[in-house]
Each structure stands twice: as C-alpha cells, then as structure tokens.
Amino acid sequence: QVRLVESGGGLVQAGGSLRLSCAAPGSIFSFSDMGWHRQAPGKERESVASITSGGIINYADSVKGRFIISRDNAKNTVYLQMNNLKPEDTTVYYCNAYGIRLTLRFAYWGQGTQVNISS
C-alpha cells in the first residue's frame, strides 16, 4: 500500500502564506510525477500545480504568480508554497503521485489537508 502523507494546512488570514508538504515512499518518488489538487464542497477536484519527475512545472491559472511547487528528491517530498492567499483558496488540498512504470499506469493520493483562509 502506497501512502502519501500531507502536512502544512491550517488557518491564515488573506494575504498570508502556507507551505504544504507531501512525503511519498522512496520506492516511487524518483520516477513519479507529483501534483497538488484541491476540491471544494460540491465541486470537482481541480489540479492546482504539478511537477514531473524531470522538473517540468504547470500551474492552474488561478494560482499562477502566487503558488510555487517544488520537489526535493533527496527527501522524497513535494512542496506547495502558497503566497498571497485568498478566501477562495479555502478547501482541502490533496497530493498526488502518478505516472507510468513498466507500462502500467499508477496514481496514488494523500488523505488531504485542510486550508482555511479568513478574510
């Protein structure tokens, strides 16, 4: 069973910052693409940011210029630095490890971490 462990959520005021972390097993991290997603109540889960095993990064338009995704391959951890947070960023954030290994697709999810932004 592959387990992704997220941390770093919490409550901050609008304009503040949080850094989310997601630790993945070393057995999969090096070849996994990693992503952060969020899902508000009643809405579909959306991709926030992603970083491939090779370091290619993508962001949702809604977070460009405010969020920064990075990975530390030595620590098997992906981070999401969230700056200038807005009340609409309030929701649960999920970490995702995915890719193809030996012709098989895989995708693993963390349990989610709650982010609350007060106005």
N, CA, C and O atoms as a GROMACS GRO file, in nm:
protein
  476
    1GLN      N    1   0.084  -0.119   0.000
    1GLN     CA    2   0.000   0.000   0.000
    1GLN      C    3   0.088   0.124   0.000
    1GLN      O    4   0.169   0.144   0.090
    2VAL      N    5   0.070   0.207  -0.101
    2VAL     CA    6   0.148   0.330  -0.111
    2VAL      C    7   0.075   0.439  -0.035
    2VAL      O    8  -0.045   0.462  -0.054
    3ARG      N    9   0.149   0.508   0.051
    3ARG     CA   10   0.087   0.611   0.134
    3ARG      C   11   0.159   0.743   0.112
    3ARG      O   12   0.281   0.751   0.124
    4LEU      N   13   0.082   0.844   0.079
    4LEU     CA   14   0.132   0.980   0.069
    4LEU      C   15   0.088   1.055   0.193
    4LEU      O   16  -0.028   1.049   0.232
    5VAL      N   17   0.180   1.126   0.256
    5VAL     CA   18   0.148   1.194   0.381
    5VAL      C   19   0.162   1.344   0.362
    5VAL      O   20   0.271   1.396   0.340
    6GLU      N   21   0.049   1.414   0.373
    6GLU     CA   22   0.047   1.559   0.356
    6GLU      C   23   0.051   1.628   0.492
    6GLU      O   24   0.005   1.574   0.593
    7SER      N   25   0.106   1.747   0.491
    7SER     CA   26   0.106   1.829   0.611
    7SER      C   27   0.116   1.975   0.572
    7SER      O   28   0.147   2.008   0.457
    8GLY      N   29   0.091   2.063   0.667
    8GLY     CA   30   0.111   2.205   0.643
    8GLY      C   31  -0.015   2.288   0.628
    8GLY      O   32  -0.008   2.410   0.619
    9GLY      N   33  -0.130   2.224   0.626
    9GLY     CA   34  -0.254   2.301   0.617
    9GLY      C   35  -0.280   2.377   0.745
    9GLY      O   36  -0.213   2.357   0.846
   10GLY      N   37  -0.379   2.465   0.740
   10GLY     CA   38  -0.413   2.541   0.858
   10GLY      C   39  -0.497   2.661   0.825
   10GLY      O   40  -0.556   2.670   0.718
   11LEU      N   41  -0.501   2.754   0.920
   11LEU     CA   42  -0.581   2.875   0.906
   11LEU      C   43  -0.489   2.996   0.902
   11LEU      O   44  -0.407   3.016   0.992
   12VAL      N   45  -0.504   3.077   0.798
   12VAL     CA   46  -0.429   3.202   0.789
   12VAL      C   47  -0.522   3.311   0.736
   12VAL      O   48  -0.628   3.283   0.680
   13GLN      N   49  -0.481   3.434   0.756
   13GLN     CA   50  -0.558   3.547   0.703
   13GLN      C   51  -0.529   3.567   0.555
   13GLN      O   52  -0.423   3.527   0.505
   14ALA      N   53  -0.621   3.627   0.488
   14ALA     CA   54  -0.600   3.660   0.347
   14ALA      C   55  -0.472   3.742   0.333
   14ALA      O   56  -0.442   3.831   0.412
   15GLY      N   57  -0.397   3.708   0.229
   15GLY     CA   58  -0.268   3.772   0.206
   15GLY      C   59  -0.152   3.698   0.269
   15GLY      O   60  -0.036   3.728   0.241
   16GLY      N   61  -0.182   3.601   0.352
   16GLY     CA   62  -0.079   3.524   0.419
   16GLY      C   63  -0.027   3.410   0.334
   16GLY      O   64  -0.062   3.397   0.217
   17SER      N   65   0.058   3.328   0.395
   17SER     CA   66   0.124   3.218   0.324
   17SER      C   67   0.115   3.089   0.404
   17SER      O   68   0.108   3.090   0.527
   18LEU      N   69   0.117   2.981   0.332
   18LEU     CA   70   0.128   2.847   0.389
   18LEU      C   71   0.216   2.763   0.298
   18LEU      O   72   0.225   2.789   0.177
   19ARG      N   73   0.281   2.665   0.356
   19ARG     CA   74   0.356   2.570   0.274
   19ARG      C   75   0.306   2.430   0.306
   19ARG      O   76   0.311   2.384   0.420
   20LEU      N   77   0.258   2.364   0.202
   20LEU     CA   78   0.215   2.226   0.215
   20LEU      C   79   0.330   2.133   0.177
   20LEU      O   80   0.411   2.163   0.089
   21SER      N   81   0.336   2.020   0.246
   21SER     CA   82   0.437   1.919   0.216
   21SER      C   83   0.368   1.786   0.192
   21SER      O   84   0.262   1.759   0.248
   22CYS      N   85   0.428   1.705   0.109
   22CYS     CA   86   0.376   1.572   0.081
   22CYS      C   87   0.493   1.477   0.069
   22CYS      O   88   0.575   1.489  -0.022
   23ALA      N   89   0.501   1.383   0.160
   23ALA     CA   90   0.607   1.284   0.158
   23ALA      C   91   0.557   1.155   0.094
   23ALA      O   92   0.451   1.104   0.128
   24ALA      N   93   0.634   1.104   0.001
   24ALA     CA   94   0.599   0.981  -0.069
   24ALA      C   95   0.705   0.875  -0.042
   24ALA      O   96   0.817   0.909  -0.005
   25PRO      N   97   0.672   0.750  -0.061
   25PRO     CA   98   0.773   0.645  -0.042
   25PRO      C   99   0.888   0.662  -0.140
   25PRO      O  100   0.868   0.697  -0.257
   26GLY      N  101   1.006   0.635  -0.093
   26GLY     CA  102   1.122   0.647  -0.179
   26GLY      C  103   1.118   0.550  -0.296
   26GLY      O  104   1.182   0.574  -0.398
   27SER      N  105   1.045   0.442  -0.281
   27SER     CA  106   1.037   0.341  -0.387
   27SER      C  107   0.968   0.392  -0.512
   27SER      O  108   0.984   0.333  -0.619
   28ILE      N  109   0.890   0.501  -0.500
   28ILE     CA  110   0.818   0.550  -0.618
   28ILE      C  111   0.851   0.695  -0.652
   28ILE      O  112   0.827   0.739  -0.764
   29PHE      N  113   0.906   0.770  -0.557
   29PHE     CA  114   0.914   0.914  -0.574
   29PHE      C  115   0.997   0.955  -0.695
   29PHE      O  116   0.956   1.043  -0.771
   30SER      N  117   1.111   0.893  -0.714
   30SER     CA  118   1.204   0.941  -0.817
   30SER      C  119   1.145   0.935  -0.958
   30SER      O  120   1.180   1.017  -1.043
   31PHE      N  121   1.056   0.840  -0.983
   31PHE     CA  122   1.001   0.830  -1.117
   31PHE      C  123   0.858   0.878  -1.127
   31PHE      O  124   0.794   0.864  -1.231
   32SER      N  125   0.807   0.935  -1.018
   32SER     CA  126   0.668   0.983  -1.018
   32SER      C  127   0.659   1.130  -1.055
   32SER      O  128   0.742   1.211  -1.015
   33ASP      N  129   0.556   1.161  -1.133
   33ASP     CA  130   0.514   1.300  -1.145
   33ASP      C  131   0.431   1.329  -1.020
   33ASP      O  132   0.360   1.241  -0.970
   34MET      N  133   0.439   1.451  -0.972
   34MET     CA  134   0.370   1.485  -0.848
   34MET      C  135   0.277   1.603  -0.872
   34MET      O  136   0.309   1.694  -0.949
   35GLY      N  137   0.164   1.601  -0.806
   35GLY     CA  138   0.070   1.711  -0.824
   35GLY      C  139  -0.002   1.746  -0.695
   35GLY      O  140  -0.012   1.666  -0.602
   36TRP      N  141  -0.052   1.869  -0.695
   36TRP     CA  142  -0.140   1.915  -0.589
   36TRP      C  143  -0.275   1.948  -0.652
   36TRP      O  144  -0.284   2.011  -0.757
   37HIS      N  145  -0.379   1.903  -0.585
   37HIS     CA  146  -0.514   1.926  -0.632
   37HIS      C  147  -0.596   1.981  -0.516
   37HIS      O  148  -0.555   1.972  -0.400
   38ARG      N  149  -0.710   2.037  -0.548
   38ARG     CA  150  -0.799   2.081  -0.442
   38ARG      C  151  -0.944   2.056  -0.482
   38ARG      O  152  -0.977   2.049  -0.601
   39GLN      N  153  -1.026   2.042  -0.382
   39GLN     CA  154  -1.167   2.014  -0.408
   39GLN      C  155  -1.253   2.083  -0.306
   39GLN      O  156  -1.250   2.050  -0.187
   40ALA      N  157  -1.329   2.178  -0.352
   40ALA     CA  158  -1.423   2.248  -0.266
   40ALA      C  159  -1.553   2.168  -0.259
   40ALA      O  160  -1.584   2.093  -0.352
   41PRO      N  161  -1.630   2.184  -0.153
   41PRO     CA  162  -1.757   2.111  -0.140
   41PRO      C  163  -1.847   2.136  -0.261
   41PRO      O  164  -1.870   2.251  -0.300
   42GLY      N  165  -1.898   2.030  -0.317
   42GLY     CA  166  -1.990   2.042  -0.430
   42GLY      C  167  -1.925   2.068  -0.563
   42GLY      O  168  -1.993   2.086  -0.664
   43LYS      N  169  -1.793   2.071  -0.564
   43LYS     CA  170  -1.722   2.098  -0.689
   43LYS      C  171  -1.630   1.982  -0.723
   43LYS      O  172  -1.596   1.899  -0.638
   44GLU      N  173  -1.590   1.979  -0.849
   44GLU     CA  174  -1.498   1.874  -0.892
   44GLU      C  175  -1.357   1.905  -0.843
   44GLU      O  176  -1.320   2.020  -0.820
   45ARG      N  177  -1.279   1.799  -0.827
   45ARG     CA  178  -1.140   1.818  -0.789
   45ARG      C  179  -1.066   1.883  -0.905
   45ARG      O  180  -1.083   1.843  -1.021
   46GLU      N  181  -0.985   1.983  -0.875
   46GLU     CA  182  -0.911   2.053  -0.979
   46GLU      C  183  -0.761   2.046  -0.951
   46GLU      O  184  -0.716   2.043  -0.837
   47SER      N  185  -0.686   2.043  -1.060
   47SER     CA  186  -0.541   2.045  -1.048
   47SER      C  187  -0.495   2.186  -1.017
   47SER      O  188  -0.537   2.281  -1.082
   48VAL      N  189  -0.409   2.198  -0.918
   48VAL     CA  190  -0.354   2.328  -0.879
   48VAL      C  191  -0.216   2.347  -0.938
   48VAL      O  192  -0.186   2.452  -0.996
   49ALA      N  193  -0.132   2.246  -0.924
   49ALA     CA  194   0.005   2.255  -0.973
   49ALA      C  195   0.059   2.114  -0.989
   49ALA      O  196   0.016   2.021  -0.921
   50SER      N  197   0.154   2.100  -1.079
   50SER     CA  198   0.217   1.970  -1.099
   50SER      C  199   0.363   1.988  -1.134
   50SER      O  200   0.404   2.091  -1.188
   51ILE      N  201   0.441   1.886  -1.103
   51ILE     CA  202   0.583   1.886  -1.137
   51ILE      C  203   0.620   1.744  -1.177
   51ILE      O  204   0.596   1.650  -1.102
   52THR      N  205   0.679   1.731  -1.294
   52THR     CA  206   0.714   1.598  -1.341
   52THR      C  207   0.841   1.549  -1.274
   52THR      O  208   0.909   1.624  -1.205
   53SER      N  209   0.872   1.424  -1.297
   53SER     CA  210   0.996   1.369  -1.242
   53SER      C  211   1.118   1.442  -1.299
   53SER      O  212   1.224   1.446  -1.237
   54GLY      N  213   1.101   1.500  -1.417
   54GLY     CA  214   1.208   1.574  -1.481
   54GLY      C  215   1.208   1.722  -1.448
   54GLY      O  216   1.295   1.796  -1.494
   55GLY      N  217   1.110   1.766  -1.367
   55GLY     CA  218   1.110   1.905  -1.323
   55GLY      C  219   1.024   2.001  -1.404
   55GLY      O  220   1.032   2.122  -1.383
   56ILE      N  221   0.944   1.951  -1.494
   56ILE     CA  222   0.855   2.039  -1.571
   56ILE      C  223   0.735   2.074  -1.485
   56ILE      O  224   0.672   1.988  -1.424
   57ILE      N  225   0.704   2.202  -1.480
   57ILE     CA  226   0.603   2.253  -1.387
   57ILE      C  227   0.486   2.314  -1.462
   57ILE      O  228   0.503   2.380  -1.566
   58ASN      N  229   0.367   2.292  -1.408
   58ASN     CA  230   0.247   2.357  -1.459
   58ASN      C  231   0.162   2.406  -1.342
   58ASN      O  232   0.160   2.347  -1.235
   59TYR      N  233   0.092   2.517  -1.367
   59TYR     CA  234   0.004   2.575  -1.267
   59TYR      C  235  -0.134   2.603  -1.326
   59TYR      O  236  -0.148   2.630  -1.445
   60ALA      N  237  -0.234   2.595  -1.240
   60ALA     CA  238  -0.365   2.643  -1.280
   60ALA      C  239  -0.358   2.795  -1.290
   60ALA      O  240  -0.282   2.860  -1.218
   61ASP      N  241  -0.436   2.851  -1.380
   61ASP     CA  242  -0.435   2.997  -1.399
   61ASP      C  243  -0.469   3.070  -1.270
   61ASP      O  244  -0.419   3.179  -1.245
   62SER      N  245  -0.551   3.010  -1.189
   62SER     CA  246  -0.599   3.076  -1.067
   62SER      C  247  -0.490   3.093  -0.962
   62SER      O  248  -0.506   3.171  -0.869
   63VAL      N  249  -0.380   3.020  -0.976
   63VAL     CA  250  -0.274   3.027  -0.874
   63VAL      C  251  -0.141   3.076  -0.931
   63VAL      O  252  -0.045   3.093  -0.855
   64LYS      N  253  -0.133   3.098  -1.060
   64LYS     CA  254  -0.009   3.144  -1.121
   64LYS      C  255   0.036   3.274  -1.058
   64LYS      O  256  -0.043   3.367  -1.040
   65GLY      N  257   0.165   3.281  -1.024
   65GLY     CA  258   0.219   3.401  -0.963
   65GLY      C  259   0.204   3.403  -0.812
   65GLY      O  260   0.263   3.488  -0.745
   66ARG      N  261   0.125   3.310  -0.757
   66ARG     CA  262   0.106   3.305  -0.612
   66ARG      C  263   0.158   3.176  -0.550
   66ARG      O  264   0.212   3.178  -0.439
   67PHE      N  265   0.144   3.064  -0.619
   67PHE     CA  266   0.185   2.934  -0.567
   67PHE      C  267   0.311   2.887  -0.637
   67PHE      O  268   0.334   2.916  -0.754
   68ILE      N  269   0.393   2.814  -0.563
   68ILE     CA  270   0.516   2.758  -0.618
   68ILE      C  271   0.525   2.612  -0.577
   68ILE      O  272   0.522   2.579  -0.459
   69ILE      N  273   0.536   2.525  -0.676
   69ILE     CA  274   0.554   2.383  -0.648
   69ILE      C  275   0.702   2.348  -0.665
   69ILE      O  276   0.769   2.400  -0.754
   70SER      N  277   0.750   2.261  -0.579
   70SER     CA  278   0.890   2.217  -0.589
   70SER      C  279   0.898   2.076  -0.534
   70SER      O  280   0.808   2.028  -0.465
   71ARG      N  281   1.008   2.011  -0.564
   71ARG     CA  282   1.029   1.876  -0.513
   71ARG      C  283   1.172   1.861  -0.466
   71ARG      O  284   1.264   1.919  -0.524
   72ASP      N  285   1.188   1.783  -0.361
   72ASP     CA  286   1.320   1.751  -0.307
   72ASP      C  287   1.336   1.600  -0.320
   72ASP      O  288   1.282   1.524  -0.240
   73ASN      N  289   1.410   1.559  -0.420
   73ASN     CA  290   1.422   1.416  -0.446
   73ASN      C  291   1.501   1.344  -0.336
   73ASN      O  292   1.485   1.224  -0.317
   74ALA      N  293   1.585   1.416  -0.266
   74ALA     CA  294   1.661   1.355  -0.157
   74ALA      C  295   1.571   1.324  -0.038
   74ALA      O  296   1.597   1.232   0.039
   75LYS      N  297   1.463   1.404  -0.023
   75LYS     CA  298   1.370   1.385   0.089
   75LYS      C  299   1.240   1.318   0.046
   75LYS      O  300   1.151   1.297   0.129
   76ASN      N  301   1.229   1.286  -0.082
   76ASN     CA  302   1.107   1.222  -0.134
   76ASN      C  303   0.983   1.305  -0.100
   76ASN      O  304   0.879   1.252  -0.060
   77THR      N  305   0.997   1.434  -0.116
   77THR     CA  306   0.891   1.526  -0.073
   77THR      C  307   0.864   1.630  -0.181
   77THR      O  308   0.956   1.681  -0.245
   78VAL      N  309   0.736   1.660  -0.199
   78VAL     CA  310   0.695   1.768  -0.287
   78VAL      C  311   0.630   1.876  -0.200
   78VAL      O  312   0.562   1.846  -0.102
   79TYR      N  313   0.653   2.001  -0.238
   79TYR     CA  314   0.604   2.113  -0.161
   79TYR      C  315   0.513   2.201  -0.246
   79TYR      O  316   0.524   2.205  -0.369
   80LEU      N  317   0.424   2.270  -0.178
   80LEU     CA  318   0.344   2.373  -0.243
   80LEU      C  319   0.350   2.496  -0.155
   80LEU      O  320   0.285   2.503  -0.051
   81GLN      N  321   0.428   2.594  -0.198
   81GLN     CA  322   0.436   2.722  -0.130
   81GLN      C  323   0.321   2.809  -0.179
   81GLN      O  324   0.313   2.839  -0.298
   82MET      N  325   0.235   2.848  -0.089
   82MET     CA  326   0.117   2.926  -0.127
   82MET      C  327   0.128   3.065  -0.066
   82MET      O  328   0.127   3.081   0.056
   83ASN      N  329   0.137   3.165  -0.151
   83ASN     CA  330   0.151   3.304  -0.108
   83ASN      C  331   0.029   3.385  -0.149
   83ASN      O  332  -0.048   3.345  -0.236
   84ASN      N  333   0.014   3.499  -0.085
   84ASN     CA  334  -0.097   3.588  -0.117
   84ASN      C  335  -0.229   3.511  -0.122
   84ASN      O  336  -0.304   3.521  -0.218
   85LEU      N  337  -0.254   3.436  -0.018
   85LEU     CA  338  -0.372   3.350  -0.016
   85LEU      C  339  -0.500   3.430  -0.011
   85LEU      O  340  -0.507   3.538   0.049
   86LYS      N  341  -0.601   3.375  -0.076
   86LYS     CA  342  -0.731   3.440  -0.086
   86LYS      C  343  -0.838   3.351  -0.022
   86LYS      O  344  -0.819   3.230  -0.014
   87PRO      N  345  -0.948   3.409   0.022
   87PRO     CA  346  -1.054   3.325   0.081
   87PRO      C  347  -1.101   3.214  -0.013
   87PRO      O  348  -1.139   3.106   0.032
   88GLU      N  349  -1.098   3.240  -0.143
   88GLU     CA  350  -1.142   3.137  -0.238
   88GLU      C  351  -1.044   3.021  -0.250
   88GLU      O  352  -1.074   2.922  -0.316
   89ASP      N  353  -0.927   3.032  -0.187
   89ASP     CA  354  -0.833   2.920  -0.183
   89ASP      C  355  -0.870   2.820  -0.073
   89ASP      O  356  -0.809   2.714  -0.062
   90THR      N  357  -0.969   2.853   0.007
   90THR     CA  358  -1.012   2.767   0.116
   90THR      C  359  -1.071   2.638   0.062
   90THR      O  360  -1.168   2.641  -0.013
   91THR      N  361  -1.014   2.528   0.098
   91THR     CA  362  -1.064   2.396   0.064
   91THR      C  363  -0.966   2.290   0.112
   91THR      O  364  -0.868   2.321   0.180
   92VAL      N  365  -0.992   2.165   0.075
   92VAL     CA  366  -0.900   2.056   0.106
   92VAL      C  367  -0.803   2.037  -0.011
   92VAL      O  368  -0.845   2.032  -0.127
   93TYR      N  369  -0.676   2.027   0.021
   93TYR     CA  370  -0.571   2.008  -0.079
   93TYR      C  371  -0.520   1.865  -0.071
   93TYR      O  372  -0.493   1.812   0.037
   94TYR      N  373  -0.506   1.805  -0.188
   94TYR     CA  374  -0.463   1.665  -0.198
   94TYR      C  375  -0.333   1.656  -0.278
   94TYR      O  376  -0.314   1.726  -0.378
   95CYS      N  377  -0.246   1.570  -0.233
   95CYS     CA  378  -0.123   1.538  -0.305
   95CYS      C  379  -0.146   1.414  -0.390
   95CYS      O  380  -0.224   1.326  -0.353
   96ASN      N  381  -0.079   1.408  -0.503
   96ASN     CA  382  -0.099   1.300  -0.599
   96ASN      C  383   0.035   1.259  -0.659
   96ASN      O  384   0.113   1.344  -0.701
   97ALA      N  385   0.061   1.131  -0.662
   97ALA     CA  386   0.179   1.077  -0.730
   97ALA      C  387   0.128   0.990  -0.844
   97ALA      O  388   0.044   0.903  -0.823
   98TYR      N  389   0.178   1.012  -0.963
   98TYR     CA  390   0.125   0.939  -1.077
   98TYR      C  391   0.233   0.922  -1.184
   98TYR      O  392   0.338   0.986  -1.180
   99GLY      N  393   0.204   0.833  -1.278
   99GLY     CA  394   0.296   0.812  -1.388
   99GLY      C  395   0.276   0.675  -1.449
   99GLY      O  396   0.172   0.612  -1.433
  100ILE      N  397   0.378   0.631  -1.520
  100ILE     CA  398   0.377   0.501  -1.585
  100ILE      C  399   0.505   0.428  -1.545
  100ILE      O  400   0.614   0.483  -1.554
  101ARG      N  401   0.488   0.306  -1.502
  101ARG     CA  402   0.603   0.225  -1.463
  101ARG      C  403   0.587   0.086  -1.521
  101ARG      O  404   0.488   0.017  -1.496
  102LEU      N  405   0.686   0.046  -1.599
  102LEU     CA  406   0.682  -0.086  -1.664
  102LEU      C  407   0.551  -0.105  -1.739
  102LEU      O  408   0.486  -0.209  -1.727
  103THR      N  409   0.513  -0.005  -1.815
  103THR     CA  410   0.393   0.001  -1.900
  103THR      C  411   0.263   0.012  -1.822
  103THR      O  412   0.156   0.016  -1.883
  104LEU      N  413   0.267   0.016  -1.689
  104LEU     CA  414   0.145   0.024  -1.610
  104LEU      C  415   0.128   0.165  -1.553
  104LEU      O  416   0.221   0.222  -1.495
  105ARG      N  417   0.009   0.220  -1.571
  105ARG     CA  418  -0.020   0.350  -1.511
  105ARG      C  419  -0.047   0.334  -1.361
  105ARG      O  420  -0.105   0.234  -1.317
  106PHE      N  421  -0.005   0.431  -1.284
  106PHE     CA  422  -0.036   0.430  -1.142
  106PHE      C  423  -0.074   0.570  -1.098
  106PHE      O  424  -0.037   0.670  -1.159
  107ALA      N  425  -0.148   0.575  -0.990
  107ALA     CA  426  -0.187   0.703  -0.930
  107ALA      C  427  -0.219   0.679  -0.784
  107ALA      O  428  -0.300   0.593  -0.750
  108TYR      N  429  -0.155   0.755  -0.699
  108TYR     CA  430  -0.177   0.744  -0.556
  108TYR      C  431  -0.212   0.882  -0.501
  108TYR      O  432  -0.165   0.985  -0.551
  109TRP      N  433  -0.296   0.882  -0.397
  109TRP     CA  434  -0.346   1.007  -0.340
  109TRP      C  435  -0.320   1.012  -0.190
  109TRP      O  436  -0.321   0.910  -0.121
  110GLY      N  437  -0.296   1.131  -0.142
  110GLY     CA  438  -0.288   1.153   0.001
  110GLY      C  439  -0.426   1.168   0.060
  110GLY      O  440  -0.526   1.164  -0.012
  111GLN      N  441  -0.431   1.186   0.191
  111GLN     CA  442  -0.559   1.192   0.261
  111GLN      C  443  -0.619   1.332   0.259
  111GLN      O  444  -0.736   1.351   0.292
  112GLY      N  445  -0.540   1.430   0.220
  112GLY     CA  446  -0.589   1.566   0.213
  112GLY      C  447  -0.553   1.646   0.336
  112GLY      O  448  -0.544   1.593   0.447
  113THR      N  449  -0.532   1.776   0.315
  113THR     CA  450  -0.505   1.867   0.425
  113THR      C  451  -0.590   1.992   0.407
  113THR      O  452  -0.597   2.047   0.297
  114GLN      N  453  -0.653   2.037   0.512
  114GLN     CA  454  -0.746   2.148   0.504
  114GLN      C  455  -0.673   2.281   0.510
  114GLN      O  456  -0.587   2.303   0.595
  115VAL      N  457  -0.710   2.369   0.420
  115VAL     CA  458  -0.657   2.505   0.417
  115VAL      C  459  -0.776   2.601   0.432
  115VAL      O  460  -0.872   2.594   0.356
  116ASN      N  461  -0.766   2.689   0.530
  116ASN     CA  462  -0.872   2.787   0.555
  116ASN      C  463  -0.812   2.927   0.552
  116ASN      O  464  -0.716   2.957   0.623
  117ILE      N  465  -0.871   3.012   0.470
  117ILE     CA  466  -0.824   3.149   0.458
  117ILE      C  467  -0.936   3.242   0.505
  117ILE      O  468  -1.047   3.240   0.451
  118SER      N  469  -0.907   3.320   0.605
  118SER     CA  470  -1.006   3.414   0.657
  118SER      C  471  -0.990   3.550   0.590
  118SER      O  472  -0.879   3.594   0.558
  119SER      N  473  -1.102   3.615   0.570
  119SER     CA  474  -1.100   3.747   0.504
  119SER      C  475  -1.083   3.860   0.605
  119SER      O  476  -1.079   3.977   0.566
   0.00000   0.00000   0.00000
